[in-house]
Amino acid sequence: MSTNDDRRKFLRSSLLLGGAAGLSASGLTSVAAFAQGLQKPFRRSGRYDDSVIHERKRFTWPGGKRLAVWIAPNVEVWNYDTAFGVGISPNPGNLVPDVINYGWREYGMRVGLWRIADALDKAGLKASVALNAKVCDEHPKAIEEMKKRGWEFMGHGMTNSESLANLPPDKEREVIRTVLGTIEKATGKKPRGWLGVGLTQTHNTLDILAEEGVTYCGDWNIDDQPYPMKVKSGRMTGVPYCMEINDIPLYIRKGYTGDMYYRSVMDQFEQLLADSRQHSRVMGIPLHPMISGQPLRIKYLQRALADMAKRNGVWFATAGEIVDAWQKANPQV
């Protein structure tokens, strides 16, 4: 490849990140026009009002606390007959059965979830579970154990082998109703919250969720506080789920060690706690049993929870408790 070819390749790959500097010299005008959005109207989601945090009314969490922390284990099942899903080993050919990755995920239900449960029990904490509805059918004992602990349940699709992506509204509504109804039947409570499979939504998801009685959602990570979302009817509140410290990207995609994970969680916590002196904040801790529930990793979660609990101004709560407290403190929003 020539030097000019190398340069063109570099410019193409960097244009979207670095803007159009040097565009005329590169000869990539058509690429730049597309990158700058000149070929179609610019669109925003329209799901929330613009708001900068330093201009908002100040409030505190119950007991005068400043930082609310919620813990979100994703309790999930996958279809044995598909290769879709997060994995511990590459499967470029999408071979089925994908025994290596399927077995790794199953470990989470058989062992990993209960390590996390023990860690939360020891710390005296309750979880807000993102629950695949099929767990209710396939692992009823797990549902009973989580109920005993007083954990909260959010809807999280039927399984993690399929999402709401590209579903027409009538089919999407059917899936959401089935998820909510299945979890309500198994747990005795209809879920108030929702976390999409892979945080995936359609343009209709929030409206359907609100119409079906869901009042909070963790998919839109746009803030450090809860925030009102615009829906056609009902009320919807966004809750920060905090993807930056999700154990999937840290451990699996970036290859972090336990020490690096711990440091990342504590860096997030310490900055949010410092920020909360001016405006109260929320920190979510997303967990997956087949990842954080592994023997080599659980102690780093335990250490982080113990170190956070030592600090003043911290309120450990469920997502629903956070939404209720936020709405009470901000009735006009």
C-alpha positions, 0 to 999 in steps of 0.5 A: 500500500502506498503512502497516499493510500495509508493517508486516505485510510487514516483520514477515513477512520479519523474523520468522524472523531476529529472533524473535517480538518484538512478535508480539502486536501484529502479529497473526501468531501462526500464522506465529510458531507455525510459525517456532518449530517448534511444529507438528512435533517438532524434529529434528537430523541425528544424524550427529555428536556435539556437540563444542566445539573448545576442549574437545578434545585438542590435536594438530598436523599432520605436521612440527608444523604447525598449519593444514592447507590443501587445494585443491579444484577442482571438475572438472565437466560439464553436459548441453547439453540442460538449463538447470540449473547455475551461470551467468554470465548469467541464463536466467529462461526456462530456455531450451535450449540455454543457449549463454551459460552452457554455453559459459562452463562449457566454458571451464573444461575447455578453458582455466580448469582449466589456468590453475589447474593452472599456478598449483598447479604453480608453487606445488608443490601438489597438488589434491583434485579433486571429479570428475564421473564423466562427465569420465572419458568426455568429457575423458580427456586432462584425466584423464591430465593430472591424474593426471600431477600426482598429484592426488587424486580425490573422487567428485562425482556423474555430472554437475553437471546432476543430484544425488542429491536425492530418489533412493530408496536403491536408485537412489542406491546405483546412482549412487554405485557407478557414479561410484566405479567409473567414476573408479576405472577411469579413474584406477586408484584408487577415490575415498576421498572424496566431495563432493555435486553442490551439496553435496546429500545424501539421508538415506541418502547417508552410509550408502551412501557408507560401505558403498561404501568412501568414508571422507571427505566435504566436504558437512557444513561444521560445524567447523574440524577433521575430525570423525567422522560416524555411519554404519551401517557403516564409517567416515566423516570430515567434512572442512571444505570452507569454503563461505565462500570458495567462488569461486561465492558470492564472485565470482558471487553477491556480485560480488566483485572479485579484490582482494575475493576475495583479501582474503576468502581471506586473512582466512579464512587469517589467523584460522584460523592465529591460532586454530591456536595453540590448536587445529589447524585445516583450511582448504579452498579450493573452486575452479571452473575457469570462475571462478577460472581466468579471466584476470582472476582467476587472479593473485589465487589465485596471490597468496593461495597465495604469501602463505600459503606464506610463513607458518610453521605451514602444511601444504598437503596433500590431503584424504586426507592430512589425514584420515589425519593426523587419524586418526593423531593422534586414534586414540580418536575 
